[in-house]
Amino acid sequence: YRLAPAHPFPAPVDDIVLAIDWLRAYGERDGHVDGDRLVLAGVSAGGHLAAFTGATIDGAGAGPGSGQGSLVDAVVAIVAPTDLTTLHGHDHPWAAPLTEAFVGCSPCTDDELAEASPISHVHQNLPPAYWAFGAKDVLIDIDQQGIALADAWAAAAGPEMSWLDVAERHGHNLEPTSVNQRFLEAFVDRAIDR
């Protein structure tokens, strides 16, 4: 996907939607991708984009509330910023500059930050989501970013739709191999077979 600041939000989301559309249309022709079972996954900024796309873009290309269901079958988001309003106000020296560069505003309003935040778009027809956060992350606060969205997702879509994995000894450097692999595999198996 295109990167900020040259291509601020929503350009990266637009690119992801185009890639998903391509995979659904052409992924099976070489026998490599089952276009009917897609899990969108990402780490950090990629995790934000996976969560945002899963929450906001439905199978008909519309936004939340249309009742069509998500464009993807499941979301895996690792150390993802989920509430850009609280992230922007965080005391970490990277928080405000990164958020402003991504959204393309300076200074940013709460409305601009909320529009780009997955937590602002939680609704009933969400795909299953797996969240992984490092308990020692000094940038992406687990309470404000991780637990807040995991709880909101579960409240809107049902508790079985939101799986939270907390890596107690890790910070923002949490890699996909650092998460609970059995928990993640169980989530993916259940999500794509529902």
DRENKOL-716728 format. One line per 10 residues: number of its first residue (from 1); their letters; for each residue x, y, z of N, C-alpha, C, O. Coordinates in steps of 0.2 Angstrom, whole numbers, plus 5000, padded with zeros to 4 digits. Layout:
// DRENKOL-716728
NUM = a = X Y Z X Y Z X Y Z X Y Z | ...
This chain:
// DRENKOL-716728
1 = yrlapahpfp = 5004 4994 5000 5000 5000 5000 5004 5006 5000 5010 5006 5002 | 5001 5012 4998 5005 5018 4997 5006 5020 5005 5002 5019 5009 | 5012 5024 5006 5014 5026 5012 5013 5034 5013 5014 5038 5009 | 5011 5035 5019 5011 5042 5022 5018 5045 5023 5022 5040 5024 | 5020 5051 5023 5015 5057 5022 5013 5058 5015 5009 5062 5013 | 5017 5055 5010 5015 5057 5003 5008 5055 5001 5005 5058 4997 | 5006 5049 5004 4999 5047 5002 4995 5045 5009 4995 5040 5011 | 4992 5051 5012 4989 5050 5018 4983 5046 5018 4980 5045 5012 | 4980 5044 5023 4973 5041 5024 4968 5045 5020 4968 5051 5020 | 4964 5042 5016 4963 5034 5016 4966 5031 5010 4964 5025 5008
11 = apvddivlai = 4971 5034 5007 4975 5030 5001 4977 5023 5003 4976 5019 4999 | 4980 5022 5009 4982 5015 5010 4976 5010 5010 4977 5004 5008 | 4971 5012 5013 4965 5008 5013 4962 5007 5006 4960 5001 5005 | 4962 5012 5002 4960 5011 4995 4964 5006 4992 4961 5001 4988 | 4971 5006 4993 4975 5001 4990 4974 4994 4992 4974 4989 4988 | 4972 4993 4999 4971 4986 5002 4964 4984 4999 4964 4978 4997 | 4959 4988 4998 4953 4986 4995 4954 4984 4988 4951 4978 4986 | 4958 4987 4984 4960 4985 4977 4963 4978 4977 4962 4974 4973 | 4968 4977 4981 4971 4971 4982 4967 4965 4984 4967 4960 4981 | 4962 4966 4988 4957 4961 4990 4953 4960 4984 4951 4954 4983
21 = dwlraygerd = 4950 4965 4981 4946 4964 4975 4949 4960 4970 4946 4955 4967 | 4956 4961 4969 4960 4957 4964 4960 4950 4966 4959 4945 4962 | 4962 4949 4973 4963 4942 4975 4956 4938 4974 4956 4932 4972 | 4951 4941 4976 4944 4938 4975 4943 4936 4968 4940 4931 4966 | 4944 4941 4963 4943 4940 4956 4948 4935 4953 4946 4931 4949 | 4954 4935 4954 4959 4932 4951 4964 4927 4955 4968 4923 4952 | 4963 4927 4961 4968 4923 4965 4967 4916 4964 4973 4912 4965 | 4962 4913 4962 4961 4906 4961 4963 4904 4955 4964 4898 4954 | 4964 4908 4950 4966 4906 4943 4972 4902 4943 4973 4897 4938 | 4977 4903 4947 4983 4899 4947 4983 4894 4953 4988 4891 4954
31 = ghvdgdrlvl = 4978 4894 4956 4977 4889 4962 4981 4891 4968 4982 4886 4972 | 4982 4897 4969 4986 4899 4975 4982 4902 4980 4984 4902 4986 | 4976 4905 4979 4972 4909 4984 4965 4907 4983 4962 4907 4978 | 4962 4905 4989 4955 4904 4989 4952 4911 4990 4952 4913 4996 | 4949 4914 4985 4946 4920 4986 4940 4921 4990 4938 4926 4992 | 4937 4915 4992 4932 4915 4996 4933 4915 5004 4929 4915 5008 | 4940 4914 5005 4942 4914 5012 4948 4918 5013 4954 4915 5012 | 4947 4924 5015 4953 4929 5016 4953 4931 5023 4949 4934 5026 | 4960 4931 5025 4961 4934 5032 4966 4939 5031 4971 4938 5028 | 4964 4945 5033 4968 4951 5032 4972 4952 5038 4969 4953 5044
41 = agvsagghla = 4979 4952 5038 4983 4953 5044 4988 4958 5043 4990 4960 5037 | 4991 4961 5048 4996 4966 5048 4999 4967 5055 4995 4966 5060 | 5004 4970 5055 5008 4972 5061 5009 4980 5062 5011 4983 5057 | 5007 4983 5067 5008 4990 5068 5004 4994 5064 4998 4993 5064 | 5006 4998 5059 5002 5002 5054 4998 4997 5050 4992 4998 5049 | 5001 4991 5048 4998 4986 5044 4992 4983 5048 4987 4981 5046 | 4993 4982 5055 4987 4980 5059 4982 4985 5060 4976 4983 5060 | 4983 4991 5060 4978 4997 5060 4974 4996 5054 4968 4996 5054 | 4978 4995 5048 4974 4995 5041 4970 4989 5041 4965 4989 5038 | 4972 4983 5044 4968 4977 5043 4962 4978 5048 4957 4976 5045
51 = aftgatidga = 4963 4981 5054 4957 4982 5058 4952 4987 5055 4946 4986 5055 | 4955 4992 5052 4951 4997 5049 4947 4995 5043 4941 4996 5042 | 4950 4991 5039 4947 4988 5033 4942 4983 5035 4936 4983 5032 | 4943 4979 5040 4939 4974 5042 4932 4977 5045 4927 4974 5044 | 4933 4983 5048 4927 4986 5051 4923 4990 5046 4917 4991 5047 | 4927 4993 5041 4923 4998 5037 4921 4996 5030 4916 4999 5028 | 4924 4991 5027 4923 4990 5020 4919 4983 5020 4922 4978 5022 | 4913 4983 5017 4909 4977 5017 4910 4974 5010 4913 4976 5006 | 4907 4968 5009 4907 4964 5003 4905 4967 4997 4906 4965 4992 | 4901 4973 4998 4898 4976 4992 4902 4983 4991 4900 4987 4987
61 = gagpgsgqgs = 4907 4984 4995 4911 4990 4994 4909 4996 4998 4911 5001 4997 | 4904 4995 5002 4901 5000 5006 4904 5000 5013 4908 4996 5015 | 4902 5005 5016 4905 5006 5023 4900 5003 5028 4896 4999 5026 | 4902 5004 5035 4898 5000 5040 4891 5001 5040 4888 5007 5038 | 4887 4996 5042 4880 4997 5043 4876 4995 5037 4869 4996 5037 | 4879 4993 5032 4875 4991 5026 4872 4984 5026 4868 4982 5022 | 4875 4980 5031 4872 4974 5032 4875 4968 5028 4873 4963 5028 | 4880 4970 5024 4883 4965 5019 4888 4961 5022 4890 4956 5019 | 4891 4962 5028 4896 4959 5031 4903 4961 5028 4903 4965 5023 | 4908 4959 5031 4915 4962 5029 4917 4960 5023 4916 4954 5020
71 = lvdavvaiva = 4922 4964 5020 4925 4962 5014 4930 4956 5015 4932 4952 5010 | 4932 4955 5021 4937 4949 5023 4933 4945 5028 4928 4947 5031 | 4936 4939 5028 4933 4934 5033 4935 4934 5040 4932 4932 5044 | 4941 4937 5041 4944 4938 5047 4949 4943 5047 4952 4945 5042 | 4951 4946 5053 4956 4951 5054 4961 4948 5059 4959 4946 5064 | 4968 4949 5058 4973 4948 5063 4977 4954 5063 4980 4956 5058 | 4977 4958 5069 4980 4964 5070 4985 4963 5076 4983 4962 5081 | 4991 4965 5074 4996 4964 5080 4999 4971 5081 5001 4975 5076 | 4999 4973 5087 5001 4979 5090 4999 4985 5086 5002 4990 5084 | 4992 4985 5084 4989 4990 5080 4986 4996 5084 4983 4995 5089
81 = ptdlttlhgh = 4988 5002 5081 4985 5008 5084 4977 5007 5082 4976 5007 5076 | 4973 5008 5086 4966 5007 5085 4962 5013 5087 4956 5014 5084 | 4964 5018 5090 4961 5024 5092 4966 5030 5091 4970 5031 5096 | 4966 5033 5085 4971 5038 5084 4970 5044 5088 4975 5048 5089 | 4964 5045 5091 4963 5051 5095 4967 5050 5101 4970 5055 5103 | 4966 5045 5105 4970 5044 5111 4978 5043 5109 4982 5045 5113 | 4979 5040 5103 4986 5039 5102 4990 5046 5100 4995 5047 5103 | 4986 5050 5097 4988 5057 5096 4990 5061 5102 4995 5065 5102 | 4986 5060 5107 4987 5063 5114 4992 5060 5118 4993 5062 5124 | 4995 5054 5116 4999 5050 5120 5006 5054 5121 5008 5058 5117
91 = dhpwaaplte = 5009 5053 5127 5015 5057 5128 5022 5054 5125 5027 5057 5125 | 5021 5049 5121 5027 5046 5117 5029 5051 5112 5024 5054 5109 | 5035 5053 5111 5037 5058 5106 5035 5056 5099 5035 5061 5095 | 5034 5050 5097 5032 5048 5090 5025 5049 5089 5023 5049 5083 | 5021 5049 5094 5014 5048 5094 5010 5053 5089 5007 5051 5084 | 5011 5059 5091 5008 5065 5087 5010 5065 5080 5006 5066 5076 | 5017 5065 5079 5020 5066 5072 5018 5060 5068 5016 5061 5062 | 5018 5054 5070 5016 5048 5066 5008 5049 5064 5006 5047 5059 | 5004 5050 5069 4997 5051 5068 4995 5056 5063 4991 5055 5059 | 4998 5062 5064 4997 5068 5059 5000 5066 5052 4996 5068 5048
101 = afvgcspctd = 5005 5063 5052 5008 5061 5045 5003 5056 5042 5002 5056 5036 | 5001 5051 5046 4996 5046 5043 4990 5049 5041 4987 5047 5035 | 4987 5053 5045 4980 5056 5043 4981 5062 5038 4976 5063 5035 | 4986 5065 5038 4987 5071 5033 4985 5077 5036 4982 5081 5032 | 4985 5078 5042 4983 5085 5045 4988 5087 5051 4991 5083 5054 | 4988 5094 5052 4993 5096 5057 4991 5104 5058 4992 5108 5054 | 4988 5105 5064 4985 5100 5069 4979 5096 5067 4976 5099 5062 | 4978 5091 5070 4972 5087 5068 4967 5088 5073 4968 5089 5079 | 4961 5088 5070 4955 5088 5075 4953 5081 5077 4955 5076 5074 | 4949 5081 5082 4947 5074 5085 4943 5071 5080 4943 5065 5079
111 = delaeaspis = 4939 5074 5076 4935 5071 5071 4939 5068 5065 4937 5063 5063 | 4944 5071 5063 4949 5069 5058 4952 5062 5061 4953 5057 5057 | 4954 5062 5067 4958 5057 5070 4953 5051 5071 4954 5045 5070 | 4947 5053 5073 4942 5047 5074 4940 5044 5068 4939 5038 5068 | 4939 5048 5062 4937 5045 5056 4942 5040 5054 4940 5035 5050 | 4948 5040 5055 4954 5035 5053 4955 5030 5059 4959 5026 5058 | 4951 5030 5064 4952 5025 5069 4947 5019 5069 4941 5020 5068 | 4949 5013 5069 4945 5007 5069 4940 5007 5074 4934 5005 5073 | 4941 5010 5080 4937 5009 5086 4930 5014 5084 4925 5013 5087 | 4931 5019 5080 4925 5023 5078 4920 5020 5074 4915 5022 5072
121 = hvhqnlppay = 4922 5014 5071 4918 5011 5066 4916 5004 5068 4914 5000 5063 | 4916 5002 5074 4913 4996 5076 4906 4996 5075 4902 5000 5077 | 4903 4990 5073 4896 4989 5072 4895 4981 5072 4899 4977 5073 | 4889 4980 5071 4886 4973 5072 4889 4968 5067 4890 4962 5069 | 4890 4969 5061 4892 4964 5056 4900 4964 5055 4902 4965 5049 | 4903 4963 5060 4911 4963 5060 4913 4956 5059 4910 4951 5061 | 4919 4955 5055 4922 4949 5055 4925 4947 5061 4926 4951 5065 | 4927 4940 5062 4931 4938 5068 4938 4942 5068 4940 4943 5063 | 4940 4944 5074 4946 4947 5074 4951 4945 5080 4948 4943 5085 | 4957 4944 5078 4962 4942 5083 4967 4948 5084 4970 4951 5080
131 = wafgakdvli = 4967 4950 5091 4971 4956 5093 4977 4953 5097 4976 4949 5101 | 4983 4955 5095 4989 4954 5099 4993 4960 5101 4994 4964 5096 | 4994 4961 5107 4998 4967 5110 5003 4965 5115 5002 4960 5118 | 5008 4969 5115 5014 4968 5120 5012 4972 5126 5010 4978 5126 | 5012 4969 5132 5010 4972 5138 5015 4977 5140 5014 4982 5143 | 5021 4977 5137 5027 4982 5138 5027 4987 5133 5032 4991 5132 | 5022 4988 5128 5023 4993 5123 5022 5000 5126 5017 5001 5129 | 5027 5004 5124 5027 5011 5127 5024 5016 5122 5023 5022 5123 | 5022 5014 5116 5019 5018 5111 5012 5016 5110 5007 5020 5110 | 5010 5010 5109 5003 5008 5108 5001 5005 5115 5002 4999 5116
141 = didqqgiala = 4998 5009 5119 4995 5007 5125 4990 5002 5125 4985 5002 5122 | 4991 4996 5128 4987 4990 5128 4980 4992 5130 4975 4989 5128 | 4979 4996 5136 4972 4997 5138 4969 5002 5133 4963 5000 5131 | 4972 5007 5131 4968 5012 5126 4967 5009 5119 4963 5011 5116 | 4972 5006 5117 4972 5003 5110 4970 4996 5109 4966 4995 5105 | 4973 4992 5113 4971 4985 5112 4965 4982 5116 4960 4980 5112 | 4964 4983 5122 4959 4981 5126 4952 4984 5124 4947 4982 5124 | 4953 4991 5123 4947 4995 5121 4944 4993 5115 4938 4992 5115 | 4948 4991 5110 4945 4989 5103 4942 4982 5104 4937 4980 5102 | 4946 4977 5107 4944 4970 5108 4938 4970 5112 4933 4966 5110
151 = dawaaaagpe = 4937 4974 5117 4930 4974 5121 4925 4977 5116 4919 4974 5116 | 4926 4983 5113 4921 4986 5109 4919 4981 5103 4913 4980 5102 | 4923 4978 5100 4922 4973 5095 4918 4967 5097 4913 4965 5094 | 4919 4964 5103 4916 4959 5106 4909 4961 5108 4904 4958 5107 | 4908 4967 5111 4901 4970 5113 4897 4971 5107 4891 4970 5107 | 4900 4973 5101 4896 4974 5095 4894 4968 5091 4888 4967 5089 | 4899 4963 5090 4898 4958 5086 4897 4951 5089 4895 4946 5086 | 4899 4951 5096 4898 4945 5100 4905 4943 5103 4910 4944 5099 | 4905 4940 5109 4912 4938 5112 4916 4933 5108 4922 4934 5108 | 4913 4929 5104 4917 4924 5100 4920 4927 5094 4924 4924 5091
161 = mswldvaerh = 4919 4934 5093 4921 4937 5087 4928 4941 5088 4930 4944 5084 | 4930 4941 5095 4935 4945 5097 4940 4941 5101 4938 4940 5107 | 4946 4940 5099 4951 4936 5103 4957 4940 5104 4960 4943 5100 | 4958 4941 5111 4964 4945 5113 4970 4941 5116 4969 4936 5120 | 4976 4942 5113 4982 4939 5115 4987 4944 5118 4988 4949 5114 | 4989 4944 5124 4993 4948 5127 5000 4945 5128 5000 4940 5132 | 5005 4948 5125 5012 4945 5126 5015 4949 5132 5017 4955 5131 | 5015 4946 5137 5017 4949 5144 5024 4952 5143 5026 4957 5146 | 5029 4949 5140 5036 4951 5140 5038 4955 5134 5044 4957 5133 | 5033 4957 5130 5035 4961 5124 5032 4968 5124 5028 4969 5127
171 = ghnleptsvn = 5036 4972 5120 5033 4978 5118 5031 4979 5111 5027 4975 5109 | 5032 4985 5108 5030 4986 5101 5034 4981 5096 5032 4981 5090 | 5039 4978 5098 5043 4974 5094 5040 4967 5093 5043 4962 5091 | 5033 4966 5095 5030 4960 5095 5029 4957 5088 5026 4961 5083 | 5033 4952 5086 5033 4949 5079 5027 4944 5079 5025 4941 5084 | 5025 4942 5073 5020 4937 5073 5022 4930 5076 5018 4926 5078 | 5028 4929 5076 5031 4923 5079 5031 4923 5087 5032 4918 5090 | 5030 4929 5089 5030 4930 5097 5023 4929 5100 5022 4928 5106 | 5018 4929 5096 5011 4928 5098 5010 4920 5100 5014 4916 5098 | 5005 4919 5103 5003 4912 5105 5001 4908 5099 4995 4909 5097
181 = qrfleafvdr = 5005 4904 5096 5004 4901 5089 4998 4897 5089 4994 4897 5084 | 4997 4893 5094 4991 4888 5095 4985 4892 5095 4980 4890 5092 | 4985 4898 5099 4979 4902 5100 4977 4905 5093 4971 4905 5091 | 4982 4908 5089 4981 4911 5083 4979 4906 5078 4974 4907 5074 | 4982 4900 5078 4980 4895 5073 4972 4892 5074 4969 4891 5070 | 4971 4892 5081 4964 4890 5082 4959 4896 5080 4954 4894 5077 | 4961 4902 5081 4957 4907 5078 4956 4907 5071 4950 4907 5069 | 4961 4906 5067 4961 4906 5060 4957 4900 5057 4952 4901 5053 | 4958 4894 5060 4954 4889 5058 4946 4890 5060 4942 4888 5055 | 4945 4892 5065 4938 4894 5067 4935 4899 5063 4929 4899 5060
191 = aidr = 4939 4905 5061 4936 4910 5057 4935 4908 5050 4930 4911 5048 | 4939 4904 5047 4938 4903 5040 4933 4897 5039 4931 4896 5033 | 4931 4894 5044 4927 4888 5044 4920 4890 5046 4915 4885 5046 | 4919 4896 5048 4912 4898 5050 4907 4899 5045 4901 4900 5046
